Amino acid sequence: MMHRLKFFLPILLFGGLVVLFYQGLYKDPTLVESPFIGRPAPDFDLPRLLEPNARLSLDDLKGRVSLVNVWASWCPGCAREHDMLMAIAEQTGVPLYGLNWKDERQPAVKWLQQRGNPYQAVAVDRDNVTGIDWGVYGAPETFLLDADGVVLHKLVGPMTEAIWLSEFAPLIAQAGEARP
């Protein structure tokens, strides 16, 4: 009996690994569950990009459903989603806040000057302390917060119109806020 177990155990383990890897091929890498969904967003208090002497904190976001977009001037995905963020800011009434992540101040300011600024305010997280607290994997990422600062949804990767309409707009409408 023990001899059979020694023979079949490696085969069973190998088979299990093959099944796990095969399943992984078909998973969407942008579907990264956040442990914060349904929980209060981590607190932060950071300098503002365009007003370095002013601060932005989680308390500034409370009171309305809002979006927090993690971006950087060096990020190609951020460039791809920027027109969509401009449309969201102009058309929906949902406040959009930026978290400039692991970036230098001057290139970030220039980036917004050249492309337009969809953000109510932008916090600077150059050292990734807040990014770590929020579980940021990379840029861009977008968080949807309710009026109490609870995370309702997280998107890893660029925002698109299809994602906005299928994932974010229904949650915003459910919360009874703005025009999705």
N, C-alpha and C positions, 0 to 999 in steps of 0.2 A: 504494500500500500504506500509506504513512504517513498519507494522508488518511483512509482507512478506520479506522485505529487511533485517530486523533484523535476520530473520530465515535463509535466503539464503547467506548472506554475509560471515558468518563463514565457511559455506560449500564451497563457491567459493574460499576463501582464503586458506583453507586446500587443496583443489584440486590443486590450483596453486603451493603450496609448494611441493606436491607429484610429480607433473610434473617436477619441477626444480631438486629435489633430484634424480629422476629417470634418467634424462638426465645426471646428474653429474656422475652416475655410469659408463657411457660409455665414458667418456672423458679421454684422455691420460694425466696423471699428468706431463709428461715430456714436454708437449706442453704449456710452459708458455711464453706468448708473452712479449717481452721486449719493454718498451716504447722508447728504444734507436734505434730500427731497423730503418734504414734510416737516423739516426741522428749521429752527432759526438759523439764518445765515451767520457765519462767524463775524464777530465784531471787528471793525478796523477803524483807524484814524490816520489818514495819510495826507501829505501835502498835495495841493492841486497843481496840475500841469501848467495851466495858463495863469494861475495866481499863486505862485510858490509860497507866499506868506499866509495863504488861507488853507484851511483843512477841509477834507471830506470824510465823513464817517457814516456808518450804517444808520445812525439816527437821522441823517439828512435824507435818506431814501424812504423812510417810513411815512405812512399816511396815505400812500397810493400804491397801486401795483406799479412796479418798475422793472426795468431791464438793466443788468450789469453786463457789459461787454468787455472781455479781456482781449487786448490788442497790442500791437507793437508796430513800429515803422518798418522793421525788417521782415515782417511777416507777409508772405505772399497770399495766404488765405484771407488775411485781414483786408488786403487790397481788393480781392475778389468780392468780399461781402460788403464793401463800403457803400456802394450805391444803394443796396438794399437797406442798410442802416439809415442812410439819408432819407429814403422813402418812408421808413417806419417813423422817424422823427417828425417828418413833415405831415404825414397823413393820419397818424393814429392817435396822437395825444398821449401816448404812453411815454413817460419820462425814461430816457436812455442815459445811463451813466457809463463812463469808460473807466477801465482799470488798465493804465498803460504799464505793461508788464515787461520787466527785464530790458528796458530801453533807455537810451540817452535822451535827455530833455530836448536838446536842439533839433535832432532829427524828428522827434515826435511832434514838436510844435510846427515845424516846416511841413510835415506830412498832412496835418490838419489844415494848415493854411492853403495848401495846394489842392486838396481833395474836398474840403468842406468839413464842418464840424457838426456832427449829428448829436453831440452829447450835451446834456444839461451842465455837467461838470466831469472832469477827468481827474482821477486820483493817480498818483505815481507810486508804483511798486517796483522800483528798480532792483531791489535786493531779493525779491520773490518771497518776502515774509508773509504777506497777505495771500499771495498765490498758493503757498503751501497750506495755509489755514483753510482756504476755500477748496482745496483739492484740485487745483488747476494742473492739467496735464500738458497743455501747450496753448498757443494762440492760433486762431481765435476760439474763444469759448463764450457762451452767452447764458446767463442765469436769469430766470424769471422769478421775481419776488412778489409776495402778496403785500398788502398794506401794513402788515405787522412785521415784515422782514423775514418771513418764512419762505424757503426755497420751494417753488412749485415745479420748476423744470430746469434742466440743464442741457445745453447743446454743445457738443464738442465738434468743432469744425465751422466752416463758413455758414452764415445764415443765407438761406435762399427764400424766394417767394413761396415755393412749395412747402418748405419746412415751416415758414411763418404761418401760412394758412392752415396747415394740418396739425401742427403741434402747439404753437403759441397762441394764435387767435382764439381757439376754443377755450383755452384756460383763462385767457383774459376776459372773454365774454362771460364765462362761468363766474368769475370774480366780480362781474358787474362793472367793469372799468372801461372807459375810453371807447374808441372805435377801432376794433381789431382790423 
